[in-house]
Amino acid sequence: MPDIIDLMLATGARIGEILALRWADVALETSPPNLTINGTIKTEPGRGTYRKGSPKSDSSVRTVVLPDFAIAVLSRRREARRENRTDAVFPTRNGTWQQVNNVERRWRQIRKHTGLDWVTPHTFRKTVATLISERVDAESASQQLGHSSPAITRQFYISKPAIAPDLAHVLEELAGADRSDGADGADDSNTW
């Protein structure tokens, strides 16, 4: 679970996208090191759990540059990996694809007694979007998450600050404006 969570935080990817990662999608030797998100995990009655060769939408296919902590996770996993027929970065013990529901259930059990009941896999995506938006911009956050539009990212993923930005210095300009107290009977409807 820690490695899955680290990669969700390192990429902003959906849980199904992380579970669908194959070693063929990971490029640690390139400059800069990156991975390509180009699939997701599905579980369907009669078909079982499988890797769908495309994520949620066309814009969800993306290559993301990896931060150092993700490179460390993937390097360690690659060194310790056992061959599996799916080439999955996060295979089950049997070498098959992990189910999203099973990973989500494990996460609920982990957070149950920690006071972190509010932290869901979706929380990690929102955290990534908010941080990138604050440090760079909403367009970059949208691209990192694989959204077709920054409007979606702004509306559903970027947290609104608890306090409005400090604009007191801008509003102070109003104190220097030509204000009339109305004592002279003049019409001051245009001064405010």
Legacy VTK file of the C-alpha trace (Angstrom):
# vtk DataFile Version 3.0
C-alpha trace
ASCII
DATASET POLYDATA
POINTS 192 float
0.000 0.000 0.000
2.692 2.588 0.774
4.202 2.221 -2.706
0.804 2.581 -4.387
0.037 5.694 -2.338
3.472 7.174 -3.049
2.942 6.745 -6.794
-0.535 8.251 -6.591
0.994 11.299 -4.880
3.907 11.387 -7.328
1.709 11.326 -10.417
-1.848 12.380 -9.540
-3.015 9.187 -11.253
-6.222 7.368 -10.456
-5.896 4.162 -8.445
-6.862 2.035 -11.466
-4.205 3.793 -13.556
-1.517 3.052 -10.960
-2.547 -0.607 -10.727
-2.448 -0.843 -14.551
1.190 0.293 -14.752
3.511 -2.120 -16.533
7.280 -2.057 -16.413
7.138 -1.272 -20.136
5.447 2.035 -19.167
8.239 3.060 -16.774
11.361 4.825 -18.066
13.762 5.328 -15.168
16.898 5.603 -17.323
15.628 8.487 -19.455
16.251 12.108 -18.680
14.018 13.028 -16.990
12.731 9.706 -15.595
9.029 9.283 -16.338
6.147 6.903 -16.725
3.306 6.736 -19.197
-0.258 6.281 -18.035
-2.050 4.462 -20.824
-4.436 2.004 -19.193
-6.655 1.236 -16.235
-7.858 -1.809 -14.333
-11.390 -3.092 -14.814
-13.271 -5.925 -13.120
-16.385 -7.231 -14.845
-18.647 -10.211 -14.164
-17.802 -13.032 -16.512
-14.571 -11.397 -17.591
-12.752 -10.994 -14.290
-10.053 -8.407 -13.659
-8.116 -7.146 -16.656
-6.078 -4.221 -17.904
-8.027 -1.982 -20.268
-5.596 -0.542 -22.817
-6.834 3.014 -22.334
-7.593 5.083 -19.245
-10.811 6.984 -18.553
-10.537 9.319 -21.568
-8.207 10.182 -24.454
-6.778 13.103 -22.470
-5.998 10.694 -19.621
-3.184 9.152 -21.681
-0.128 11.050 -20.545
3.538 10.809 -19.689
4.512 12.333 -16.354
7.951 13.197 -15.049
8.749 11.447 -11.786
9.915 13.121 -8.574
12.846 11.542 -6.748
10.697 9.721 -4.185
8.808 7.921 -6.982
12.063 6.987 -8.718
13.240 5.435 -5.442
9.999 3.440 -5.046
10.098 2.149 -8.611
13.815 1.355 -8.510
13.361 -0.673 -5.332
10.331 -2.509 -6.742
12.101 -3.243 -10.030
15.101 -4.687 -8.202
12.924 -6.934 -6.010
10.377 -7.904 -8.653
9.481 -11.389 -9.674
8.579 -11.999 -13.276
4.852 -11.962 -13.966
2.995 -12.587 -17.190
1.234 -9.216 -17.039
4.459 -7.176 -16.582
2.546 -5.389 -13.771
4.396 -3.046 -11.447
1.891 -4.004 -8.697
0.907 -7.631 -9.398
-0.912 -9.938 -6.997
1.046 -12.812 -5.447
-0.134 -14.910 -8.396
1.201 -12.396 -10.921
-2.234 -11.141 -11.993
-3.723 -7.639 -11.953
-4.852 -6.311 -8.580
-8.505 -5.340 -8.261
-9.242 -1.693 -7.491
-11.904 -2.735 -4.958
-9.446 -4.907 -3.036
-6.884 -2.103 -2.796
-9.577 0.361 -1.717
-10.760 -2.118 0.940
-7.206 -2.495 2.273
-6.906 1.301 2.435
-10.163 1.553 4.412
-8.827 -1.026 6.895
-5.523 0.851 7.259
-7.118 4.235 7.870
-9.901 2.875 10.113
-8.121 3.439 13.434
-5.940 6.362 12.443
-8.403 9.243 12.435
-7.860 9.518 8.682
-11.269 8.186 7.616
-11.684 11.192 5.345
-8.590 10.268 3.256
-9.635 8.344 0.144
-7.684 7.567 -3.037
-9.475 10.561 -4.552
-7.992 12.739 -1.785
-4.516 12.029 -3.157
-5.521 13.306 -6.634
-7.027 16.437 -5.089
-3.855 17.009 -3.069
-1.699 16.772 -6.198
-3.997 19.102 -8.156
-4.120 21.678 -5.375
-0.353 21.709 -4.838
0.441 22.037 -8.547
-2.206 24.732 -8.970
-0.798 26.735 -6.047
2.855 26.376 -7.125
2.423 26.515 -10.918
-1.106 26.896 -12.347
-4.417 25.094 -12.927
-3.505 24.243 -16.537
-0.457 22.276 -15.364
-2.545 20.544 -12.679
-5.095 19.591 -15.328
-2.405 18.103 -17.572
-0.838 16.157 -14.684
-4.202 14.609 -13.777
-5.103 13.892 -17.400
-8.131 16.145 -17.622
-9.360 17.563 -20.912
-9.932 20.989 -19.376
-8.603 23.026 -16.434
-12.244 23.872 -15.652
-12.841 20.283 -14.478
-9.697 20.405 -12.357
-10.686 23.746 -10.794
-14.251 22.675 -10.074
-13.655 19.206 -8.612
-9.987 18.832 -7.661
-8.407 22.095 -6.554
-9.263 22.871 -2.938
-10.574 26.310 -2.212
-8.503 28.163 0.390
-10.110 28.602 3.813
-9.213 32.290 3.747
-9.232 34.651 0.789
-5.814 35.775 -0.458
-4.271 38.748 1.336
-5.339 41.604 -0.901
-5.402 44.255 1.832
-2.644 46.240 0.085
-4.803 46.439 -3.059
-7.918 47.429 -1.172
-5.950 50.092 0.701
-6.060 52.088 -2.538
-9.711 52.746 -1.803
-8.756 54.716 1.304
-6.880 57.189 -0.867
-9.790 57.675 -3.267
-11.561 61.032 -3.392
-14.348 60.407 -0.895
-17.000 62.829 0.103
-18.914 62.498 3.352
-21.993 63.930 1.678
-22.145 66.872 4.133
-22.139 69.423 1.323
-25.232 67.922 -0.249
-23.318 66.930 -3.353
-24.229 63.739 -5.109
-21.476 61.269 -4.221
-23.086 58.231 -5.830
-20.145 58.017 -8.254
-17.388 58.092 -5.605
-18.047 54.642 -4.123
LINES 1 193
192 0 1 2 3 4 5 6 7 8 9 10 11 12 13 14 15 16 17 18 19 20 21 22 23 24 25 26 27 28 29 30 31 32 33 34 35 36 37 38 39 40 41 42 43 44 45 46 47 48 49 50 51 52 53 54 55 56 57 58 59 60 61 62 63 64 65 66 67 68 69 70 71 72 73 74 75 76 77 78 79 80 81 82 83 84 85 86 87 88 89 90 91 92 93 94 95 96 97 98 99 100 101 102 103 104 105 106 107 108 109 110 111 112 113 114 115 116 117 118 119 120 121 122 123 124 125 126 127 128 129 130 131 132 133 134 135 136 137 138 139 140 141 142 143 144 145 146 147 148 149 150 151 152 153 154 155 156 157 158 159 160 161 162 163 164 165 166 167 168 169 170 171 172 173 174 175 176 177 178 179 180 181 182 183 184 185 186 187 188 189 190 191
